[in-house]
Amino acid sequence: MKLSINLTDQEFAQLQCLANRSAQSIDDYVKSKILEDSSNLDALVVDTLTKINHLPSGTEFNIPQLFSFDWHKLDKGIRINLGRRIYQECKKTGANFKDNGKDSKNLQQYRKF
């Protein structure tokens, strides 16, 4: 199903900025704001960062490993956006994990320090 709304150029620019800040597409950002969803992206980001904080230093990991069997229960769009948000977090100053390249399955790898 498709829904359209009319926005001024200024409103669209503001919406695009908000979506970019949250590392989401405009579609996903709007949906996350208007729909009650148990897969709330912001809550998943916090949960993921908490799991990372509990890992021992030196641990190599990827995001699906942190969620084990629950990973594939998440909507594909949520998984992609969660990956983007966690990648952005690792690039921030003060993050306690870093980008460790991609594996043979093209999954982003990280290392906790």
C-alpha positions as YAML, in Angstrom:
chain: A
units: angstrom
residues:
- id: 1
  name: MET
  ca: [0.00, 0.00, 0.00]
- id: 2
  name: LYS
  ca: [1.23, 3.47, -0.78]
- id: 3
  name: LEU
  ca: [0.57, 6.68, 1.12]
- id: 4
  name: SER
  ca: [1.55, 10.14, -0.02]
- id: 5
  name: ILE
  ca: [1.66, 13.47, 1.80]
- id: 6
  name: ASN
  ca: [2.28, 17.00, 0.60]
- id: 7
  name: LEU
  ca: [5.26, 18.80, 2.12]
- id: 8
  name: THR
  ca: [6.83, 22.15, 1.46]
- id: 9
  name: ASP
  ca: [10.48, 22.14, 0.39]
- id: 10
  name: GLN
  ca: [11.40, 23.29, 3.89]
- id: 11
  name: GLU
  ca: [9.36, 20.50, 5.55]
- id: 12
  name: PHE
  ca: [10.90, 17.90, 3.26]
- id: 13
  name: ALA
  ca: [14.42, 19.16, 4.01]
- id: 14
  name: GLN
  ca: [13.67, 18.99, 7.74]
- id: 15
  name: LEU
  ca: [12.27, 15.46, 7.43]
- id: 16
  name: GLN
  ca: [15.27, 14.36, 5.37]
- id: 17
  name: CYS
  ca: [17.64, 15.81, 7.99]
- id: 18
  name: LEU
  ca: [15.83, 13.99, 10.83]
- id: 19
  name: ALA
  ca: [15.87, 10.70, 8.92]
- id: 20
  name: ASN
  ca: [19.58, 11.07, 8.12]
- id: 21
  name: ARG
  ca: [20.39, 11.80, 11.78]
- id: 22
  name: SER
  ca: [18.70, 8.58, 12.80]
- id: 23
  name: ALA
  ca: [20.37, 6.64, 9.94]
- id: 24
  name: GLN
  ca: [17.02, 5.71, 8.45]
- id: 25
  name: SER
  ca: [15.36, 6.17, 5.11]
- id: 26
  name: ILE
  ca: [12.56, 8.73, 5.10]
- id: 27
  name: ASP
  ca: [10.03, 5.89, 4.77]
- id: 28
  name: ASP
  ca: [11.43, 4.03, 7.78]
- id: 29
  name: TYR
  ca: [11.76, 7.23, 9.83]
- id: 30
  name: VAL
  ca: [8.13, 8.21, 9.25]
- id: 31
  name: LYS
  ca: [6.91, 4.68, 9.99]
- id: 32
  name: SER
  ca: [8.92, 4.56, 13.21]
- id: 33
  name: LYS
  ca: [7.29, 7.82, 14.33]
- id: 34
  name: ILE
  ca: [3.68, 6.97, 13.55]
- id: 35
  name: LEU
  ca: [3.41, 3.23, 14.14]
- id: 36
  name: GLU
  ca: [3.70, 1.44, 17.45]
- id: 37
  name: ASP
  ca: [6.13, -1.38, 16.71]
- id: 38
  name: SER
  ca: [7.81, -3.86, 19.04]
- id: 39
  name: SER
  ca: [10.85, -3.56, 16.78]
- id: 40
  name: ASN
  ca: [11.43, 0.07, 17.77]
- id: 41
  name: LEU
  ca: [14.75, 0.96, 16.18]
- id: 42
  name: ASP
  ca: [15.89, 3.34, 18.91]
- id: 43
  name: ALA
  ca: [15.28, 0.68, 21.57]
- id: 44
  name: LEU
  ca: [17.17, -1.88, 19.48]
- id: 45
  name: VAL
  ca: [20.14, 0.48, 19.15]
- id: 46
  name: VAL
  ca: [20.25, 0.95, 22.93]
- id: 47
  name: ASP
  ca: [19.90, -2.82, 23.46]
- id: 48
  name: THR
  ca: [22.70, -3.53, 20.97]
- id: 49
  name: LEU
  ca: [25.04, -0.98, 22.58]
- id: 50
  name: THR
  ca: [24.30, -2.51, 25.99]
- id: 51
  name: LYS
  ca: [25.18, -5.97, 24.67]
- id: 52
  name: ILE
  ca: [28.40, -4.60, 23.22]
- id: 53
  name: ASN
  ca: [29.29, -2.97, 26.55]
- id: 54
  name: HIS
  ca: [28.99, -6.36, 28.25]
- id: 55
  name: LEU
  ca: [31.40, -8.07, 25.84]
- id: 56
  name: PRO
  ca: [34.97, -8.69, 27.08]
- id: 57
  name: SER
  ca: [37.69, -6.51, 25.56]
- id: 58
  name: GLY
  ca: [39.18, -7.95, 22.39]
- id: 59
  name: THR
  ca: [35.99, -9.75, 21.37]
- id: 60
  name: GLU
  ca: [35.30, -9.80, 17.64]
- id: 61
  name: PHE
  ca: [31.61, -9.79, 16.78]
- id: 62
  name: ASN
  ca: [28.92, -8.86, 14.29]
- id: 63
  name: ILE
  ca: [25.42, -7.66, 15.08]
- id: 64
  name: PRO
  ca: [23.54, -10.90, 14.24]
- id: 65
  name: GLN
  ca: [25.75, -12.75, 16.77]
- id: 66
  name: LEU
  ca: [24.52, -10.42, 19.50]
- id: 67
  name: PHE
  ca: [20.88, -11.29, 18.74]
- id: 68
  name: SER
  ca: [21.32, -15.01, 17.98]
- id: 69
  name: PHE
  ca: [18.00, -16.57, 16.97]
- id: 70
  name: ASP
  ca: [16.04, -13.31, 17.34]
- id: 71
  name: TRP
  ca: [17.94, -11.66, 14.49]
- id: 72
  name: HIS
  ca: [15.88, -13.19, 11.68]
- id: 73
  name: LYS
  ca: [12.63, -12.37, 13.48]
- id: 74
  name: LEU
  ca: [13.36, -8.69, 12.88]
- id: 75
  name: ASP
  ca: [12.08, -7.06, 9.71]
- id: 76
  name: LYS
  ca: [14.80, -6.78, 7.04]
- id: 77
  name: GLY
  ca: [14.49, -2.98, 6.95]
- id: 78
  name: ILE
  ca: [14.97, -2.81, 10.72]
- id: 79
  name: ARG
  ca: [18.05, -5.07, 10.49]
- id: 80
  name: ILE
  ca: [19.59, -2.88, 7.79]
- id: 81
  name: ASN
  ca: [18.88, 0.35, 9.65]
- id: 82
  name: LEU
  ca: [20.15, -1.11, 12.91]
- id: 83
  name: GLY
  ca: [23.38, -2.06, 11.14]
- id: 84
  name: ARG
  ca: [23.75, 1.49, 9.82]
- id: 85
  name: ARG
  ca: [23.13, 3.02, 13.23]
- id: 86
  name: ILE
  ca: [25.64, 0.73, 14.97]
- id: 87
  name: TYR
  ca: [28.23, 1.44, 12.27]
- id: 88
  name: GLN
  ca: [27.73, 5.18, 12.84]
- id: 89
  name: GLU
  ca: [28.11, 4.63, 16.60]
- id: 90
  name: CYS
  ca: [31.46, 2.89, 16.13]
- id: 91
  name: LYS
  ca: [32.73, 5.92, 14.19]
- id: 92
  name: LYS
  ca: [31.93, 8.32, 17.04]
- id: 93
  name: THR
  ca: [34.69, 9.55, 19.31]
- id: 94
  name: GLY
  ca: [34.63, 7.62, 22.55]
- id: 95
  name: ALA
  ca: [33.04, 4.46, 21.16]
- id: 96
  name: ASN
  ca: [34.34, 1.32, 22.87]
- id: 97
  name: PHE
  ca: [34.32, -0.78, 19.68]
- id: 98
  name: LYS
  ca: [35.66, -0.30, 16.19]
- id: 99
  name: ASP
  ca: [35.08, -1.34, 12.62]
- id: 100
  name: ASN
  ca: [36.99, -4.53, 11.85]
- id: 101
  name: GLY
  ca: [36.11, -4.89, 8.14]
- id: 102
  name: LYS
  ca: [33.66, -7.27, 6.52]
- id: 103
  name: ASP
  ca: [33.71, -11.05, 6.50]
- id: 104
  name: SER
  ca: [33.28, -13.39, 3.52]
- id: 105
  name: LYS
  ca: [29.48, -13.11, 3.86]
- id: 106
  name: ASN
  ca: [29.75, -9.29, 3.66]
- id: 107
  name: LEU
  ca: [28.75, -8.91, 7.32]
- id: 108
  name: GLN
  ca: [30.29, -5.94, 9.10]
- id: 109
  name: GLN
  ca: [32.66, -7.11, 11.83]
- id: 110
  name: TYR
  ca: [33.60, -5.17, 14.95]
- id: 111
  name: ARG
  ca: [36.13, -5.48, 17.74]
- id: 112
  name: LYS
  ca: [35.44, -4.43, 21.33]
- id: 113
  name: PHE
  ca: [38.31, -2.69, 23.11]
...
